[in-house]
């Protein structure tokens, strides 16, 4: 683990369970579980609606990461220090932050038990606990990630994205292997972004001729939206990248990666550098409560109103819900707007009527100067903002990703001031059907 990551560790791992102190009971009007993008956005939105101390935000980490920056960190374009801020600095002062995490939910009692043994009673609850990386589901992965001498890394964690950049720099040719799991988690495009950026870096270092790049994905295509998938497939072919579909990583050793192929056959591939997208799943606390999560462990909400299907005073947003949209930060913008309006209606004794259309966006960087921007809603419908074909490589998309999206995130999205690009789309693309 790098020096930077060692410094971050105390701030991202919750401390020792409190046995010696008396357990506490809290009461609030609104409990927000999770201090990620969705949780912070909702906390800010309702801080402007509710009284001081009406809102409790339950979050075990003391720092908040802008996770899309991990790709740029892994490509040497940003430093890890530029990817996070302290939780107290980004929350409104009227919100009470509890440095703890949810251990168990009792929604029928309007009660949450925390890891430290405290109880929180609420009138309304918003769950935005995100996804966790399940390294243990791939044999040998955690050990390989923690070993600095093994060229295995992932950009899906602040603890390993700096290792990705080091591995890319130290690579001198051979087999570069990139993976994506069967059950896709957050930002499916990130696995390809770092692959294209690495390939472009090696091109600039003039070692591409000595490099073979393979992209093994558990999915049946490069991307879930056919329009963008076709473009990415052509880009990969033009750059000598070989994609293998329905191929699932099951084991990592210092010498090779082991996959299960489409027919269940075992495939062993040696590598000189390996980037892994780990399997992901919602925190276990969701699935432990009967009726709160669906059979896959995701929070069971109405895909349009974001209200829980069984508990009307519970809402959810972000990666942990079972809405069939892309799990990206961009999806949180319209989700938090829809949730705010619907929860406000429920608080006023009305039925929720505002609907989320499934909007999500994924800026796919294809080099150090260009990228494409995938935008879509439910049913894989294309929903682009700009009046040009966003599936074509553009310098604008790269500049937006590097210079515009980060300040938009910190100044607007997590503060509940950004509802997505819908107004911009009406201006730039007024004739869209």
N, C-alpha and C positions, 0 to 999 in steps of 0.2 A: 504494500500500500504506500502511495507517495506521501511526501511530507505534507503536501496540501491536504490530502485526504485524512491524514492522521490528525491534523488540526481541526478538521470538520467533524470528526467522529464524536466528540463529546457533545456536540450541538445537535446531532441528528439521531442519536441513540438515547432513548429515555433512561433515566437513572434507576437507582435501586428501589425496589418496591418498598413503600413506606409501611413498616410494621410498628415502629415505636411511637408514632403519633396517632392521635385519635382520628378516627374516620369522620369525614365531614359530609353534610347534606346540603346541596345547593338547590335553589329554585329559580326558574327564569320563565319568561314568556316565550322566548325563542332560543332553542339550542341548535347550534351549528356544529356538526361533528365532522372535523377535517378542516385543516387550514391551508389547503392547496388553492388552486385557481378558483374553483367553484365556491369553496367555503369562504374565502376572503371576499369574493365579489358579492355573495349574498349578505355577509356580515355588514359590508359597507352600504349596500342598498337599504337594508332594514335599520341601520343606525340613523338614517335620515327619516325614518317613519316612526320608530319606537323611542321610548324614553331611555335615559341613561341607566345602565345596569339591567336593562330588560333582556339583553342578549349575552349568552355565554358561547364562546368558541372553544371547543375541545380539540387540542392539537398537541402531540407529543414532541414535535420538533421545535427548536428555537429559531430555525432558519427556513426561509421559503425560497425554493429554486424556480427559476425560469427554465424549465426543462428543455425547451427547444434550443437553448444555447449550448447544450451538451454536444450537439453535432459540430458547432463552430469551434468549441473547445478541442474536440477530437481532431479537427482539421487545422489547428494552430491559428485560427482567426480570432479567437477570444481566449481569455484566461478564465479559470474556474472562479476566481474572485468576482468576475463580472457577471456571474450567473445567479447570484443569490443576495438576499437581504434578510436582516433579522426580523422575526415575526412582530415584535413590539413596534417596530418602525413602520410597518405597513398596515397595521390595524387602526381603526378609529378609536379614540380614547374612551368613547362611551361603551365599547365592547369589552367584556371581561374575558380574558384569555386564561384558560386552565391548562397548565403544562402537564398534560396527562393524556391517556388514550382510552377509547371505549373498549371495555372487556366483554360486556354483555348488554343486550337490549331487551327491555320489557315494554314494548309499545302499547300493550293493553293496559299497562299501569302508568304510561307516560313517564317511564323511568329508564335511565341508563346507568349501569354500573361501570366504574372506571377501573383501570389497571391497579391503581393505588388503593382500591377499596372504597372510594367515595361514591355517593349517590347524587344523581342530578335529576330533579323532577322538572318537567317542561310542560308548556301548553301546546307548543308546536315545535317540530323538529325538522331540520334539513340535514340529510346525510350526503357527504361529499368526501368519502374516505379514499378515493382513488384505487389504484391497483398496486400490488406488491410483486416483486420479482421472485419467481420460484426457481432459484438456482438449483435446489436439491432435486428437481425433476430431471435434470440432466446429470448423469453419473460423472463425477470428476470435474464438473464445471467450476464449482466454488474454489476448489483447490488450485485449479489452473489460473483462475482470475487473481487469486491472492499471491501467486508466485511470480515475482518480477522477471524471472528468467524464462518463463513460458510465454510466447507471444499470443496470448489469448486475452481478449478484452471485450467490453461492451460500452456503448454510449448511453445505455438506458439507466445509468447510475452515476452520481457524482463521484463515487469512489473509484470508478474504472475508466471514465472518459479521458482522463489525462494519460492513462496507460495506453489507450488507443492511439493517441497522437505520438507517443514515444515509439510504439510498435511500427506505426506508419513511417516514421523518420528512419528507424533502424533497418527496415526491410530493404534488402538488396537484390531481390529477385526470387523467383520460385513460384510456389502455389499460394495465392491469396484466396481465402475461403470466407464467405459471408453467409449467415443463416437467418432464417425467420421461422418461427414455430407454427405448428398446425393451428392452434388457437391463438389468433392474433390479439395483441394487447393494444397498448397506446401507440399512436402514430406509426402506422405500418410503413409509411414512406421513409422514416428515419433510417431504417436498415439499408435502404438503397442510396439514400443521400450520402452516407459516409463511404459507401462503396464507390460511388462516382467521384467523390472528392479525393479519395485515396488514389484512384486510378489517374486522376488529373495531376495529383502531386507527383506520382511516379513518372508520368509523362514529362513533367517539367524537369525531373531529375534524370531523365533519359534512361530509365530502366524498364519501360513498358515492354520492350522487345524481349526482355528476360522474365516476363511475368505472365502467369496464367491466372485468371480470375474466374471463380465459380460462385454463383449465387444459388444456394439451396433453400428453397422455401417450402413450407408445409402446405401452402395455398395452391390452388390449381392455376393461378395466373400471377403475373408480376404485381398487379394492383387490383383492387376490388371493383374499380370502375373501368369498363372496357375501353373507353376512349383513351384514358391515360395509360392503361395497361399496354395497349397496342404501341403507343409512342415509346414507352419505356423498354418494351421488347426490342424495338428497332434500334434504340440508342445502345442497348446492351450488345446487340449483334454488330453494330458498326464499331464498337470499341473492344470487340473480342472477348466479351463477358459471356460465359455460358450459364444459363439458368436451368435448374432442375426443379420440377414441380412435384408437389405431394411427397416431399422428401423431408423426413422429420429427424432432427438431431436428438440422439438418446445418450451419447457418451462422449466424453472428451478425455484424451490422454496427452502427454507431452508430445507424442509423435503423430497421432492421427485423430480424426473425428469419425464417430460411428453414427450412421443414419439408418432409418428404416425407409425403404423405398416404397413406391406406389403399390407394389404387390406384397408388401410385408417383408421383402428380402433385406438382408443386412448389407450395407454399403460402407466400406472403409476408405477414407480419403486422407492421405498425408497432407500436411500443410506447413507453410513457413510463416504464415500469419493467419489468425482466425478471429473474426469478429462475430460474436454471438448475440442474437436477440433472445433473451431468456423467455421461457413460458411465464405468463402473468395471470394473476387471479385477484379477486377482491379479498380484503382481509377476512380472516376466519370468523370474526365476531358477527358478521352479517349472517352467515349460514347457520350459526348456532341458535338463532332465534327462529322458531317455526313461523312461517308465514311472511317473514320480512324479506327473504331472498327467494329467488326462483331455484329451480333444480340445479342450475349451474353455479349458484352462489352469488349472482348479481342481484342488486336491489330491484325488487319487482315493482316498477312504476308504470303508469300509463304513458305510452310513448309520445303523446302529444301534450298532455297537461303537466306531466312529471309528478303528479300526485300518486302516492302509494295506492295500490289496488285494494288493500284491506284496511289500512289505517289512514283515514282522511286528513288527519292533522300531521302527517308525515310526508315530506317531499324529498326528492333526490335529484342530483345532477352530477355531471362529470363522468369519469371513466368507470365508476363502480355501478352504474345503473345498467339495466338490460335494454336500453334504447338501441336500436340497430343502426347507429350512426358511426362515423369515424371518431375514434377516441383521441381527439386533439384539443389543444387549448382554445382553438378558434370556435369549437362547438359550445364552449362554456358561455361565450358572449350572448348568443340568442337564448340559450337555456336559462341563464340567470335572469334575463329580462322576463321570459315567460314565467319562470318560477315566482319572481317577485310579484307580478300581477295576479297570478292565480292564488298564491298564499295570502296576499292581501285581501282577495275576495273571500277566501275561506275564513280569515280572521273577522271579516265583516258579516259572516253568516250567509255568504253567497256561494254559488257553485262556480268552480273554475271554468273559464271559457276561452282563455288565450291558448293558442296551440303552437307547439314547437314543430317545425317542418323537417327537422333532421339535418339542418345545415351543418356542414363541417368543411374545413379547408386544410390542404396539406401542401406547403411550398416544397417542391422536390428539387433540391439543388443538384445540378448535373455536372457542374464544374466550379472552379473558383471565380467564374465571371457570369455564369448563366444558370437559369433554372426554369421550371415550369410550375404553374400553380393550379392544383386540382381543387375545384370547388363543386360541391354536390349536396343534394338533400336526399330524403327518403326515396326508396325505390331506384336508387342509383341515377337519379335525374341530375344532369349537369346544371349548375347554377353559378355561372361565372360572373364576376363583377366588371371586368374590363371589356371594352368593345373590340377586343381582338381575341384570336384563338390562344387561350392560355396553355394549351398543350404543346405549343411551339416554344422552343428555348428562347429565353429573353433575358437581357442584362437587367432589366427593371426588376424582375422577380428576385434575383440575387441581392440587389441593393435593398429592396424592401425587407427581405429576410434578415439582412445584416444590420441595417441602420434604422428602419422604420418600425418593424414589429416589436423589438425589445422596449423602446420607450412607450409605445402604444400599450404594451402589456403592463408595465409598472405604473404608468400615469393614469390609465383609463380602465383597462379590463379588470384588474383585481380590485379597483376602487368602485366598481359597479357603474362606470360612466360610458361603457362601450357595449352596444347591443348587437354588434356585428356590422358588416358593410352594406346593409340593406338600403340606407339612404344614399350612400355613395353610388350603389348600383343603379338606383333610379335616375341619378344624374348622368353617369357615364354610359349607361346601357338602357336608355329609356324605352327602346322598342323590343326589349326581351319579352318573349311570350311567357 
